Amino acid sequence: MAPAHKTLLTGLATFVGGVLLWQFGLDVEIVVFTPSKIGLVMMIIGGLETLYGVYKLMRSHSAEQR
């Protein structure tokens, strides 16, 4: 699998994991952290990684066309 595809899939998986933590961790409170806040951070990181994967994918396609 190409590195761009791996980055894209990893970003999407991180985003989905963050959405699940954010959605189902609202009522849970652990002493050290709150799952909903960790989920929000994971959604941001996953979204940025997904955008970077799309950028790498588009850049590799444009390099192949030249």
C-alpha positions in Angstrom: 0.0 0.0 0.0 1.3 3.5 -0.9 2.3 5.8 1.9 -0.4 8.3 0.9 -3.1 5.7 1.3 -1.7 4.6 4.7 -1.8 8.2 5.9 -5.3 8.6 4.6 -6.6 5.4 6.2 -4.8 6.1 9.5 -6.3 9.6 9.7 -9.8 8.3 9.0 -9.5 5.6 11.6 -8.2 8.2 14.2 -11.1 10.5 13.3 -13.7 7.7 13.7 -12.2 6.6 17.0 -12.3 10.2 18.2 -16.0 10.5 17.1 -16.8 7.3 19.1 -15.0 8.5 22.2 -16.7 11.9 21.9 -20.1 10.5 21.3 -20.2 7.7 23.9 -17.8 9.2 26.5 -19.9 12.2 27.4 -21.2 10.6 30.6 -18.0 8.9 31.7 -15.5 10.7 33.9 -12.2 9.2 34.7 -9.9 10.8 37.4 -7.1 11.7 35.0 -9.0 12.6 31.7 -12.4 12.9 30.2 -13.0 10.6 27.2 -15.1 13.2 25.3 -12.2 15.7 25.4 -9.7 13.1 24.3 -12.2 12.2 21.5 -12.3 15.8 20.4 -8.5 16.0 20.2 -8.4 12.7 18.3 -11.0 14.1 15.8 -8.8 17.2 15.2 -5.6 15.1 14.8 -7.4 12.6 12.6 -8.9 15.3 10.4 -5.5 16.9 9.9 -3.9 13.6 9.1 -6.7 12.8 6.6 -6.2 16.1 4.9 -2.5 15.5 4.7 -3.1 12.1 3.2 -5.4 13.6 0.6 -2.7 16.2 -0.2 0.0 13.5 -0.5 -2.4 11.4 -2.7 -3.1 14.4 -5.0 0.5 15.3 -5.2 1.6 11.8 -6.2 -1.1 11.7 -8.9 0.0 15.0 -10.3 3.6 13.8 -10.4 2.6 10.6 -12.2 0.8 12.7 -14.9 3.9 14.7 -15.8 
